[in-house]
Amino acid sequence: MTNIKVIGAGLAGSEAAIYLADKGYNVELIEMRPKYQTGAHKTGNPAEFVCSNSLGSSDILNASGLLKEEAAKLGSTLMKVAKKYSVPSGNSLSVDRNGFSEEIKKILKSHKNINLITEKYEKIDINTPTIIATGPLSAKELTQDIKIKFGEDNFHFFDAVAPIIEKKSINFEKAFYATRWDKGNADFINCPMTKDEYENFYKILTTSKRAPLKDFEANYFEGCMPIEVMASRGIDTLRYGPLKPVGIFDKRIKTEFKKHQFWAVVQLRQDDKLANLYNLVGFQTNLIWSDQKKLINSIPGLENANIVRYGVMHANTFINSPKILNCYLQTKKYKNIFFAGQLTGVEGYSESISTGLLSAINIDRYLKNIDMIKLSNKTMLGALTEYITFEGHKKFQPINSNWGIVEEINFDKNKTKDKKYKNLIRSERAMEEITKVTEIMRV
């Protein structure tokens, strides 16, 4: 059977390697960690969750939820493992990050068709079938080779990581469990603020010192904006973003308010299986650590918080996919070479897993000389793939799954304002399309 190289054992690369190995290929999975670390990863394990531990909503009426259902239907191994290691987080699919990556490592190392190699991959061999899934923290040598081979510069943007604290250090006389509008289980820890407390928090945030950004110009991705950058846009920006209080109620307090009880609310999401660790939702930051501690301790309920991981910020790279890739995630110039994951300009864990799977499906079909799969933009994965390969972008930037990129439906005028109805029809249509694809894949 043909040998295939998969470069990068992150979420996309691990998904691709397992799919191809199950198909009988001899897979060389090449990962530079732990010999060469990135500055953002903490372990040498494959499929490590670097930022949040959440894959986003599990509700199929949500764009992220639909994407996960599509990937699962197409045969994603990582989605199965994610559900196995899920931790409570309302309507979201969040995982015990250590348990998840250990399970993926076990699968990779025990698979008879996978050879997991620790080395830095620096130069693409255009004669060997290869999937490049090195992620947004690719080795400089590889990104330089990509520039040389494809004649297109990489773009740079910055990604920020949120702090994690110990649950036992939270003051539950002030903090409480709840989920917005009581939807699902009350899995989030909420730290409420009065107007005065918020203004004090805001003052500390906007006067804190930021860590240097080395030699790059900061080109922030809107989907992972540092909290201090959001705050610089106005005092109420956070109150309409990650700290919005609408729909969050402390049932210990009797109130007649229907929209909100508090001026602002900081939410924390479970980060490990045993519920010992929680990350601050939307608190990606590049503040120096001493100022991060001062800021976090100013939040009611977190006065004595034990911070086990501080927020950090690091440079990410992505290729100019519209110029380099076709709709199959195959390079236009070298037919043996495919790309997947965040390096292609998709942003998010579910997006990385899904594109890793799609690239594997298509390189398999390419090598068997059968038609590759072009997903319809009626599906979320198809819409994502179309977006990152659309040549008409004036300025290509990374993107998450969202309804705005999916082909629209001409809805009944009486139903156009019913968001749930619209998303239900879109989701049903998408899954019908995915079912057709799975039938083609069986042939």
Sequence and secondary structure as in RCSB ss.txt:
>XXXX:A:sequence
MTNIKVIGAGLAGSEAAIYLADKGYNVELIEMRPKYQTGAHKTGNPAEFVCSNSLGSSDILNASGLLKEEAAKLG
STLMKVAKKYSVPSGNSLSVDRNGFSEEIKKILKSHKNINLITEKYEKIDINTPTIIATGPLSAKELTQDIKIKF
GEDNFHFFDAVAPIIEKKSINFEKAFYATRWDKGNADFINCPMTKDEYENFYKILTTSKRAPLKDFEANYFEGCM
PIEVMASRGIDTLRYGPLKPVGIFDKRIKTEFKKHQFWAVVQLRQDDKLANLYNLVGFQTNLIWSDQKKLINSIP
GLENANIVRYGVMHANTFINSPKILNCYLQTKKYKNIFFAGQLTGVEGYSESISTGLLSAINIDRYLKNIDMIKL
SNKTMLGALTEYITFEGHKKFQPINSNWGIVEEINFDKNKTKDKKYKNLIRSERAMEEITKVTEIMRV
>XXXX:A:secstr
  EEEEE  SHHHHHHHHHHHHTT EEEEEE TTTS  SS  SS TT   S SEEEE  TTSHHHHHHHHHHHTT
 HHHHHHHHTEE  TTEEEE HHHHHHHHHHHHHH TTEEEEES   S  TTS EEE  GGG  HHHHHHHHHHH
    EEEEEEB  EEEGGGS TTT EEE GGG S   EEEEEE HHHHHHHHHHHHHS B   TTS   B GGG 
 HHHHHTT TTTGGGTTT  TT   TTS    SS SSSEEEEEEE STTS EEEETT  B B HHHHHHHHHTST
T TT  EEE   EEEEEE  HHHHB TTSBBSS TTEEE GGGGTB SHHHHHHHHHHHHHHHHHHHTTS     
 TTSHHHHHHHHHH TT SS   B   GGGS      TTTTT HHHHHHHHHHHHHHHHHHHHHHHH 
